């Protein structure tokens, strides 16, 4: 499965548009990770825990979207858009939403 943020795949012709596909992932944040991330915000540096959770949520959303596209008979998803939001009480959860168009390429 080809995944692309562009609307076309160079050198490949789109022969059929199968429709919108999407995937979502919502992950809770860990209290201890939040605490250590706030310390990092003060002293500087990257928050490896949050980065790991962000990558995990993105992978889940893309896999869910890809599964939908496969079920439609697609061999590619174009025009992918990935959105990130914090939700819940005190923004305690991370939501990643991926959307794109399932297509069949030659």
N, CA, C and O atoms as a Tinker XYZ file with bonds, in Angstrom:
   424  protein
     1  N      0.852000   -1.181000    0.000000    73     2
     2  CA     0.000000    0.000000    0.000000    64     1     3
     3  C      0.889000    1.232000    0.000000    63     2     4     5
     4  O      1.778000    1.375000    0.840000    81     3
     5  N      0.637000    2.114000   -0.950000    73     3     6
     6  CA     1.359000    3.380000   -1.020000    64     5     7
     7  C      0.568000    4.415000   -0.223000    63     6     8     9
     8  O     -0.635000    4.578000   -0.425000    81     7
     9  N      1.249000    5.108000    0.677000    73     7    10
    10  CA     0.636000    6.176000    1.464000    64     9    11
    11  C      1.316000    7.479000    1.096000    63    10    12    13
    12  O      2.544000    7.565000    1.102000    81    11
    13  N      0.516000    8.508000    0.770000    73    11    14
    14  CA     1.113000    9.766000    0.346000    64    13    15
    15  C      0.267000   10.961000    0.775000    63    14    16    17
    16  O     -0.962000   10.909000    0.776000    81    15
    17  N      0.958000   12.033000    1.138000    73    15    18
    18  CA     0.257000   13.278000    1.442000    64    17    19
    19  C     -0.068000   14.053000    0.164000    63    18    20    21
    20  O     -0.872000   14.985000    0.188000    81    19
    21  N      0.550000   13.671000   -0.938000    73    19    22
    22  CA     0.277000   14.341000   -2.221000    64    21    23
    23  C     -0.996000   13.764000   -2.839000    63    22    24    25
    24  O     -1.461000   12.697000   -2.439000    81    23
    25  N     -1.551000   14.475000   -3.813000    73    23    26
    26  CA    -2.779000   14.015000   -4.468000    64    25    27
    27  C     -2.518000   13.054000   -5.615000    63    26    28    29
    28  O     -3.440000   12.401000   -6.104000    81    27
    29  N     -1.289000   12.966000   -6.040000    73    27    30
    30  CA    -0.915000   12.078000   -7.139000    64    29    31
    31  C      0.359000   11.339000   -6.780000    63    30    32    33
    32  O      1.142000   11.796000   -5.948000    81    31
    33  N      0.560000   10.194000   -7.412000    73    31    34
    34  CA     1.798000    9.455000   -7.267000    64    33    35
    35  C      2.523000    9.577000   -8.606000    63    34    36    37
    36  O      2.041000    9.103000   -9.635000    81    35
    37  N      3.678000   10.214000   -8.572000    73    35    38
    38  CA     4.419000   10.460000   -9.801000    64    37    39
    39  C      4.693000    9.153000  -10.540000    63    38    40    41
    40  O      5.164000    8.174000   -9.961000    81    39
    41  N      4.384000    9.167000  -11.838000    73    39    42
    42  CA     4.624000    8.001000  -12.678000    64    41    43
    43  C      3.526000    6.952000  -12.618000    63    42    44    45
    44  O      3.615000    5.938000  -13.311000    81    43
    45  N      2.503000    7.161000  -11.818000    73    43    46
    46  CA     1.394000    6.212000  -11.687000    64    45    47
    47  C      0.089000    6.930000  -12.002000    63    46    48    49
    48  O     -0.120000    8.068000  -11.582000    81    47
    49  N     -0.779000    6.264000  -12.737000    73    47    50
    50  CA    -2.074000    6.832000  -13.088000    64    49    51
    51  C     -3.140000    6.299000  -12.123000    63    50    52    53
    52  O     -3.215000    5.099000  -11.862000    81    51
    53  N     -3.959000    7.213000  -11.603000    73    51    54
    54  CA    -5.077000    6.823000  -10.758000    64    53    55
    55  C     -6.206000    6.379000  -11.665000    63    54    56    57
    56  O     -6.688000    7.153000  -12.491000    81    55
    57  N     -6.632000    5.124000  -11.512000    73    55    58
    58  CA    -7.690000    4.591000  -12.371000    64    57    59
    59  C     -9.047000    4.540000  -11.683000    63    58    60    61
    60  O    -10.078000    4.433000  -12.347000    81    59
    61  N     -9.052000    4.617000  -10.338000    73    59    62
    62  CA   -10.320000    4.575000   -9.632000    64    61    63
    63  C    -10.180000    5.228000   -8.254000    63    62    64    65
    64  O     -9.226000    4.977000   -7.518000    81    63
    65  N    -11.154000    6.064000   -7.936000    73    63    66
    66  CA   -11.237000    6.676000   -6.616000    64    65    67
    67  C    -12.283000    5.892000   -5.823000    63    66    68    69
    68  O    -13.425000    5.750000   -6.261000    81    67
    69  N    -11.891000    5.389000   -4.665000    73    67    70
    70  CA   -12.777000    4.526000   -3.883000    64    69    71
    71  C    -13.411000    5.228000   -2.695000    63    70    72    73
    72  O    -14.315000    4.679000   -2.065000    81    71
    73  N    -12.957000    6.420000   -2.382000    73    71    74
    74  CA   -13.594000    7.183000   -1.312000    64    73    75
    75  C    -12.677000    7.493000   -0.144000    63    74    76    77
    76  O    -11.514000    7.092000   -0.098000    81    75
    77  N    -13.252000    8.222000    0.794000    73    75    78
    78  CA   -12.541000    8.676000    1.981000    64    77    79
    79  C    -12.314000    7.516000    2.938000    63    78    80    81
    80  O    -13.206000    6.700000    3.169000    81    79
    81  N    -11.120000    7.454000    3.484000    73    79    82
    82  CA   -10.801000    6.498000    4.543000    64    81    83
    83  C    -10.185000    7.281000    5.698000    63    82    84    85
    84  O     -9.567000    8.327000    5.500000    81    83
    85  N    -10.366000    6.754000    6.910000    73    83    86
    86  CA    -9.836000    7.472000    8.066000    64    85    87
    87  C     -9.413000    6.491000    9.143000    63    86    88    89
    88  O     -9.829000    5.332000    9.157000    81    87
    89  N     -8.589000    6.979000   10.031000    73    87    90
    90  CA    -8.155000    6.208000   11.181000    64    89    91
    91  C     -7.940000    7.150000   12.343000    63    90    92    93
    92  O     -7.462000    8.272000   12.172000    81    91
    93  N     -8.293000    6.689000   13.518000    73    91    94
    94  CA    -8.156000    7.510000   14.717000    64    93    95
    95  C     -7.502000    6.700000   15.822000    63    94    96    97
    96  O     -7.682000    5.485000   15.916000    81    95
    97  N     -6.750000    7.385000   16.647000    73    95    98
    98  CA    -6.152000    6.766000   17.818000    64    97    99
    99  C     -6.225000    7.763000   18.967000    63    98   100   101
   100  O     -5.878000    8.935000   18.817000    81    99
   101  N     -6.680000    7.277000   20.111000    73    99   102
   102  CA    -6.732000    8.111000   21.307000    64   101   103
   103  C     -5.975000    7.368000   22.394000    63   102   104   105
   104  O     -6.321000    6.243000   22.754000    81   103
   105  N     -4.944000    8.010000   22.909000    73   103   106
   106  CA    -4.108000    7.410000   23.942000    64   105   107
   107  C     -4.087000    8.298000   25.170000    63   106   108   109
   108  O     -3.988000    9.521000   25.063000    81   107
   109  N     -4.182000    7.682000   26.329000    73   107   110
   110  CA    -4.115000    8.419000   27.582000    64   109   111
   111  C     -2.679000    8.744000   27.924000    63   110   112   113
   112  O     -1.765000    7.985000   27.598000    81   111
   113  N     -2.484000    9.853000   28.571000    73   111   114
   114  CA    -1.140000   10.252000   29.000000    64   113   115
   115  C     -0.887000    9.716000   30.401000    63   114   116   117
   116  O     -1.804000    9.615000   31.216000    81   115
   117  N      0.337000    9.384000   30.664000    73   115   118
   118  CA     0.745000    8.845000   31.949000    64   117   119
   119  C      1.093000    9.995000   32.902000    63   118   120   121
   120  O      1.796000   10.929000   32.516000    81   119
   121  N      0.609000    9.928000   34.124000    73   119   122
   122  CA     0.834000   11.001000   35.100000    64   121   123
   123  C      2.323000   11.230000   35.342000    63   122   124   125
   124  O      2.766000   12.377000   35.386000    81   123
   125  N      3.100000   10.163000   35.499000    73   123   126
   126  CA     4.537000   10.315000   35.750000    64   125   127
   127  C      5.251000   10.913000   34.535000    63   126   128   129
   128  O      6.154000   11.737000   34.683000    81   127
   129  N      4.841000   10.494000   33.336000    73   127   130
   130  CA     5.442000   11.043000   32.128000    64   129   131
   131  C      5.124000   12.534000   32.043000    63   130   132   133
   132  O      5.979000   13.332000   31.659000    81   131
   133  N      3.881000   12.913000   32.404000    73   131   134
   134  CA     3.503000   14.329000   32.412000    64   133   135
   135  C      4.395000   15.127000   33.361000    63   134   136   137
   136  O      4.854000   16.221000   33.034000    81   135
   137  N      4.628000   14.560000   34.532000    73   135   138
   138  CA     5.451000   15.233000   35.531000    64   137   139
   139  C      6.866000   15.455000   35.003000    63   138   140   141
   140  O      7.400000   16.561000   35.097000    81   139
   141  N      7.473000   14.406000   34.447000    73   139   142
   142  CA     8.844000   14.537000   33.941000    64   141   143
   143  C      8.905000   15.436000   32.704000    63   142   144   145
   144  O      9.903000   16.122000   32.485000    81   143
   145  N      7.843000   15.433000   31.897000    73   143   146
   146  CA     7.803000   16.332000   30.742000    64   145   147
   147  C      7.748000   17.785000   31.207000    63   146   148   149
   148  O      8.372000   18.651000   30.596000    81   147
   149  N      7.007000   18.060000   32.282000    73   147   150
   150  CA     6.940000   19.439000   32.770000    64   149   151
   151  C      8.299000   19.893000   33.292000    63   150   152   153
   152  O      8.656000   21.062000   33.143000    81   151
   153  N      9.062000   18.987000   33.900000    73   151   154
   154  CA    10.419000   19.321000   34.334000    64   153   155
   155  C     11.289000   19.619000   33.117000    63   154   156   157
   156  O     12.068000   20.573000   33.131000    81   155
   157  N     11.162000   18.816000   32.072000    73   155   158
   158  CA    11.938000   19.050000   30.849000    64   157   159
   159  C     11.600000   20.408000   30.238000    63   158   160   161
   160  O     12.471000   21.093000   29.702000    81   159
   161  N     10.305000   20.793000   30.326000    73   159   162
   162  CA     9.909000   22.104000   29.798000    64   161   163
   163  C     10.663000   23.214000   30.503000    63   162   164   165
   164  O     11.007000   24.225000   29.891000    81   163
   165  N     10.920000   23.026000   31.794000    73   163   166
   166  CA    11.622000   24.042000   32.579000    64   165   167
   167  C     13.116000   24.051000   32.251000    63   166   168   169
   168  O     13.695000   25.116000   32.034000    81   167
   169  N     13.736000   22.881000   32.213000    73   167   170
   170  CA    15.185000   22.804000   32.024000    64   169   171
   171  C     15.599000   22.633000   30.561000    63   170   172   173
   172  O     16.784000   22.713000   30.236000    81   171
   173  N     14.636000   22.402000   29.693000    73   171   174
   174  CA    14.937000   22.233000   28.270000    64   173   175
   175  C     15.126000   20.772000   27.913000    63   174   176   177
   176  O     15.310000   19.928000   28.790000    81   175
   177  N     15.080000   20.479000   26.638000    73   175   178
   178  CA    15.259000   19.113000   26.174000    64   177   179
   179  C     13.973000   18.543000   25.603000    63   178   180   181
   180  O     12.908000   19.156000   25.683000    81   179
   181  N     14.096000   17.371000   25.034000    73   179   182
   182  CA    12.967000   16.710000   24.398000    64   181   183
   183  C     12.308000   15.747000   25.376000    63   182   184   185
   184  O     12.946000   15.223000   26.289000    81   183
   185  N     11.021000   15.531000   25.162000    73   183   186
   186  CA    10.278000   14.592000   26.000000    64   185   187
   187  C     10.134000   13.279000   25.244000    63   186   188   189
   188  O      9.216000   13.119000   24.440000    81   187
   189  N     11.040000   12.338000   25.499000    73   187   190
   190  CA    11.050000   11.068000   24.782000    64   189   191
   191  C      9.764000   10.289000   24.995000    63   190   192   193
   192  O      9.289000    9.620000   24.077000    81   191
   193  N      9.193000   10.363000   26.192000    73   191   194
   194  CA     7.954000    9.644000   26.479000    64   193   195
   195  C      6.805000   10.113000   25.610000    63   194   196   197
   196  O      6.068000    9.302000   25.050000    81   195
   197  N      6.655000   11.434000   25.498000    73   195   198
   198  CA     5.596000   11.976000   24.644000    64   197   199
   199  C      5.872000   11.681000   23.176000    63   198   200   201
   200  O      4.948000   11.365000   22.426000    81   199
   201  N      7.110000   11.779000   22.762000    73   199   202
   202  CA     7.446000   11.494000   21.369000    64   201   203
   203  C      7.108000   10.051000   21.015000    63   202   204   205
   204  O      6.602000    9.773000   19.927000    81   203
   205  N      7.387000    9.143000   21.929000    73   203   206
   206  CA     7.078000    7.727000   21.706000    64   205   207
   207  C      5.567000    7.524000   21.585000    63   206   208   209
   208  O      5.109000    6.804000   20.697000    81   207
   209  N      4.795000    8.149000   22.463000    73   207   210
   210  CA     3.339000    8.022000   22.419000    64   209   211
   211  C      2.775000    8.642000   21.140000    63   210   212   213
   212  O      1.837000    8.106000   20.549000    81   211
   213  N      3.341000    9.758000   20.718000    73   211   214
   214  CA     2.894000   10.409000   19.498000    64   213   215
   215  C      3.126000    9.513000   18.287000    63   214   216   217
   216  O      2.243000    9.368000   17.442000    81   215
   217  N      4.319000    8.909000   18.201000    73   215   218
   218  CA     4.608000    7.988000   17.094000    64   217   219
   219  C      3.681000    6.778000   17.124000    63   218   220   221
   220  O      3.218000    6.315000   16.082000    81   219
   221  N      3.414000    6.271000   18.323000    73   219   222
   222  CA     2.529000    5.112000   18.480000    64   221   223
   223  C      1.116000    5.450000   17.999000    63   222   224   225
   224  O      0.513000    4.673000   17.259000    81   223
   225  N      0.590000    6.594000   18.410000    73   223   226
   226  CA    -0.754000    7.013000   18.003000    64   225   227
   227  C     -0.829000    7.227000   16.499000    63   226   228   229
   228  O     -1.816000    6.848000   15.870000    81   227
   229  N      0.191000    7.824000   15.921000    73   227   230
   230  CA     0.220000    8.051000   14.475000    64   229   231
   231  C      0.216000    6.719000   13.731000    63   230   232   233
   232  O     -0.507000    6.563000   12.747000    81   231
   233  N      1.015000    5.763000   14.190000    73   231   234
   234  CA     1.076000    4.445000   13.545000    64   233   235
   235  C     -0.275000    3.741000   13.618000    63   234   236   237
   236  O     -0.707000    3.131000   12.639000    81   235
   237  N     -0.941000    3.819000   14.759000    73   235   238
   238  CA    -2.254000    3.184000   14.907000    64   237   239
   239  C     -3.261000    3.800000   13.943000    63   238   240   241
   240  O     -3.999000    3.078000   13.273000    81   239
   241  N     -3.298000    5.132000   13.869000    73   239   242
   242  CA    -4.241000    5.822000   12.987000    64   241   243
   243  C     -3.982000    5.465000   11.526000    63   242   244   245
   244  O     -4.925000    5.213000   10.776000    81   243
   245  N     -2.715000    5.442000   11.114000    73   243   246
   246  CA    -2.394000    5.109000    9.723000    64   245   247
   247  C     -2.727000    3.648000    9.410000    63   246   248   249
   248  O     -3.222000    3.346000    8.324000    81   247
   249  N     -2.459000    2.745000   10.350000    73   247   250
   250  CA    -2.784000    1.329000   10.135000    64   249   251
   251  C     -4.289000    1.126000    9.993000    63   250   252   253
   252  O     -4.734000    0.357000    9.141000    81   251
   253  N     -5.069000    1.807000   10.819000    73   251   254
   254  CA    -6.531000    1.714000   10.738000    64   253   255
   255  C     -7.028000    2.224000    9.390000    63   254   256   257
   256  O     -7.896000    1.609000    8.771000    81   255
   257  N     -6.481000    3.343000    8.940000    73   255   258
   258  CA    -6.860000    3.905000    7.654000    64   257   259
   259  C     -6.476000    2.968000    6.509000    63   258   260   261
   260  O     -7.245000    2.780000    5.567000    81   259
   261  N     -5.282000    2.383000    6.598000    73   259   262
   262  CA    -4.807000    1.463000    5.568000    64   261   263
   263  C     -5.698000    0.221000    5.497000    63   262   264   265
   264  O     -5.982000   -0.271000    4.405000    81   263
   265  N     -6.136000   -0.281000    6.630000    73   263   266
   266  CA    -7.021000   -1.454000    6.662000    64   265   267
   267  C     -8.341000   -1.156000    5.953000    63   266   268   269
   268  O     -8.845000   -1.991000    5.202000    81   267
   269  N     -8.898000    0.024000    6.189000    73   267   270
   270  CA   -10.128000    0.426000    5.503000    64   269   271
   271  C     -9.912000    0.459000    3.998000    63   270   272   273
   272  O    -10.754000   -0.012000    3.234000    81   271
   273  N     -8.783000    1.015000    3.574000    73   271   274
   274  CA    -8.489000    1.122000    2.139000    64   273   275
   275  C     -8.331000   -0.266000    1.516000    63   274   276   277
   276  O     -8.833000   -0.506000    0.418000    81   275
   277  N     -7.643000   -1.177000    2.200000    73   275   278
   278  CA    -7.490000   -2.548000    1.692000    64   277   279
   279  C     -8.849000   -3.213000    1.517000    63   278   280   281
   280  O     -9.082000   -3.909000    0.528000    81   279
   281  N     -9.746000   -2.998000    2.479000    73   279   282
   282  CA   -11.077000   -3.591000    2.392000    64   281   283
   283  C    -11.876000   -3.056000    1.209000    63   282   284   285
   284  O    -12.789000   -3.724000    0.723000    81   283
   285  N    -11.543000   -1.870000    0.749000    73   283   286
   286  CA   -12.200000   -1.289000   -0.429000    64   285   287
   287  C    -11.555000   -1.738000   -1.738000    63   286   288   289
   288  O    -12.102000   -1.494000   -2.813000    81   287
   289  N    -10.394000   -2.394000   -1.653000    73   287   290
   290  CA    -9.683000   -2.838000   -2.850000    64   289   291
   291  C     -8.648000   -1.844000   -3.346000    63   290   292   293
   292  O     -8.206000   -1.936000   -4.491000    81   291
   293  N     -8.256000   -0.900000   -2.510000    73   291   294
   294  CA    -7.278000    0.123000   -2.904000    64   293   295
   295  C     -5.856000   -0.427000   -2.825000    63   294   296   297
   296  O     -5.569000   -1.365000   -2.082000    81   295
   297  N     -4.977000    0.190000   -3.618000    73   295   298
   298  CA    -3.552000   -0.117000   -3.493000    64   297   299
   299  C     -2.750000    1.125000   -3.109000    63   298   300   301
   300  O     -1.520000    1.096000   -3.070000    81   299
   301  N     -3.475000    2.231000   -2.823000    73   299   302
   302  CA    -2.815000    3.463000   -2.385000    64   301   303
   303  C     -3.824000    4.358000   -1.673000    63   302   304   305
   304  O     -5.035000    4.249000   -1.866000    81   303
   305  N     -3.284000    5.239000   -0.850000    73   303   306
   306  CA    -4.080000    6.296000   -0.219000    64   305   307
   307  C     -3.350000    7.603000   -0.509000    63   306   308   309
   308  O     -2.165000    7.744000   -0.207000    81   307
   309  N     -4.063000    8.550000   -1.094000    73   307   310
   310  CA    -3.461000    9.838000   -1.445000    64   309   311
   311  C     -4.137000   10.953000   -0.652000    63   310   312   313
   312  O     -5.213000   10.772000   -0.083000    81   311
   313  N     -3.481000   12.098000   -0.631000    73   311   314
   314  CA    -4.030000   13.274000    0.040000    64   313   315
   315  C     -4.166000   13.093000    1.535000    63   314   316   317
   316  O     -5.094000   13.627000    2.143000    81   315
   317  N     -3.255000   12.347000    2.135000    73   315   318
   318  CA    -3.350000   12.068000    3.570000    64   317   319
   319  C     -3.108000   13.337000    4.383000    63   318   320   321
   320  O     -2.176000   14.101000    4.132000    81   319
   321  N     -3.981000   13.528000    5.364000    73   319   322
   322  CA    -3.851000   14.632000    6.311000    64   321   323
   323  C     -3.866000   14.029000    7.708000    63   322   324   325
   324  O     -4.740000   13.223000    8.029000    81   323
   325  N     -2.911000   14.413000    8.533000    73   323   326
   326  CA    -2.835000   13.907000    9.899000    64   325   327
   327  C     -3.004000   15.077000   10.855000    63   326   328   329
   328  O     -2.288000   16.075000   10.767000    81   327
   329  N     -3.964000   14.942000   11.774000    73   327   330
   330  CA    -4.236000   15.980000   12.760000    64   329   331
   331  C     -3.955000   15.443000   14.156000    63   330   332   333
   332  O     -4.194000   14.270000   14.444000    81   331
   333  N     -3.450000   16.313000   15.010000    73   331   334
   334  CA    -3.124000   15.972000   16.394000    64   333   335
   335  C     -3.899000   16.897000   17.311000    63   334   336   337
   336  O     -3.927000   18.109000   17.098000    81   335
   337  N     -4.530000   16.330000   18.333000    73   335   338
   338  CA    -5.276000   17.131000   19.302000    64   337   339
   339  C     -5.088000   16.539000   20.692000    63   338   340   341
   340  O     -4.857000   15.338000   20.837000    81   339
   341  N     -5.188000   17.373000   21.695000    73   339   342
   342  CA    -5.285000   16.878000   23.057000    64   341   343
   343  C     -6.742000   17.032000   23.472000    63   342   344   345
   344  O     -7.375000   18.046000   23.178000    81   343
   345  N     -7.265000   16.031000   24.152000    73   343   346
   346  CA    -8.664000   16.047000   24.548000    64   345   347
   347  C     -8.775000   15.552000   25.986000    63   346   348   349
   348  O     -7.791000   15.102000   26.572000    81   347
   349  N     -9.964000   15.636000   26.543000    73   347   350
   350  CA   -10.217000   15.130000   27.883000    64   349   351
   351  C     -9.945000   16.170000   28.947000    63   350   352   353
   352  O     -9.496000   17.283000   28.674000    81   351
   353  N    -10.236000   15.761000   30.177000    73   351   354
   354  CA    -9.997000   16.643000   31.317000    64   353   355
   355  C     -8.521000   16.981000   31.405000    63   354   356   357
   356  O     -7.674000   16.088000   31.400000    81   355
   357  N     -8.214000   18.252000   31.486000    73   355   358
   358  CA    -6.821000   18.724000   31.568000    64   357   359
   359  C     -5.987000   18.286000   30.376000    63   358   360   361
   360  O     -4.772000   18.125000   30.490000    81   359
   361  N     -6.633000   18.092000   29.236000    73   359   362
   362  CA    -5.921000   17.654000   28.020000    64   361   363
   363  C     -5.090000   16.408000   28.294000    63   362   364   365
   364  O     -3.931000   16.326000   27.886000    81   363
   365  N     -5.677000   15.447000   28.979000    73   363   366
   366  CA    -4.943000   14.265000   29.425000    64   365   367
   367  C     -4.851000   13.165000   28.381000    63   366   368   369
   368  O     -4.220000   12.137000   28.627000    81   367
   369  N     -5.466000   13.356000   27.224000    73   367   370
   370  CA    -5.425000   12.336000   26.187000    64   369   371
   371  C     -4.947000   12.942000   24.875000    63   370   372   373
   372  O     -5.185000   14.113000   24.580000    81   371
   373  N     -4.271000   12.116000   24.105000    73   371   374
   374  CA    -3.773000   12.527000   22.800000    64   373   375
   375  C     -4.606000   11.835000   21.733000    63   374   376   377
   376  O     -4.776000   10.616000   21.768000    81   375
   377  N     -5.129000   12.611000   20.779000    73   375   378
   378  CA    -5.890000   12.046000   19.667000    64   377   379
   379  C     -5.150000   12.348000   18.363000    63   378   380   381
   380  O     -4.761000   13.484000   18.096000    81   379
   381  N     -4.971000   11.311000   17.573000    73   379   382
   382  CA    -4.395000   11.473000   16.247000    64   381   383
   383  C     -5.430000   10.975000   15.248000    63   382   384   385
   384  O     -5.949000    9.867000   15.382000    81   383
   385  N     -5.726000   11.792000   14.253000    73   383   386
   386  CA    -6.705000   11.451000   13.232000    64   385   387
   387  C     -6.033000   11.544000   11.866000    63   386   388   389
   388  O     -5.423000   12.559000   11.531000    81   387
   389  N     -6.153000   10.472000   11.080000    73   387   390
   390  CA    -5.580000   10.445000    9.732000    64   389   391
   391  C     -6.712000   10.240000    8.729000    63   390   392   393
   392  O     -7.563000    9.371000    8.918000    81   391
   393  N     -6.721000   11.043000    7.659000    73   391   394
   394  CA    -7.734000   10.958000    6.617000    64   393   395
   395  C     -7.061000   11.005000    5.262000    63   394   396   397
   396  O     -6.036000   11.666000    5.093000    81   395
   397  N     -7.634000   10.308000    4.299000    73   395   398
   398  CA    -7.101000   10.324000    2.948000    64   397   399
   399  C     -8.115000    9.731000    1.981000    63   398   400   401
   400  O     -9.222000    9.361000    2.373000    81   399
   401  N     -7.728000    9.643000    0.719000    73   399   402
   402  CA    -8.583000    9.080000   -0.319000    64   401   403
   403  C     -7.993000    7.767000   -0.800000    63   402   404   405
   404  O     -6.849000    7.708000   -1.249000    81   403
   405  N     -8.794000    6.716000   -0.697000    73   403   406
   406  CA    -8.372000    5.395000   -1.175000    64   405   407
   407  C     -8.513000    5.368000   -2.701000    63   406   408   409
   408  O     -9.545000    5.759000   -3.246000    81   407
   409  N     -7.469000    4.904000   -3.375000    73   407   410
   410  CA    -7.461000    4.866000   -4.832000    64   409   411
   411  C     -6.853000    3.553000   -5.332000    63   410   412   413
   412  O     -6.187000    2.818000   -4.604000    81   411
   413  N     -7.121000    3.305000   -6.609000    73   411   414
   414  CA    -6.452000    2.200000   -7.305000    64   413   415
   415  C     -5.535000    2.835000   -8.337000    63   414   416   417
   416  O     -5.973000    3.640000   -9.159000    81   415
   417  N     -4.269000    2.470000   -8.290000    73   415   418
   418  CA    -3.283000    2.957000   -9.245000    64   417   419
   419  C     -2.982000    1.874000  -10.261000    63   418   420   421
   420  O     -3.059000    0.684000   -9.955000    81   419
   421  N     -2.638000    2.292000  -11.475000    73   419   422
   422  CA    -2.185000    1.351000  -12.499000    64   421   423
   423  C     -0.920000    0.676000  -12.077000    63   422   424
   424  O     -0.387000   -0.154000  -12.814000    81   423
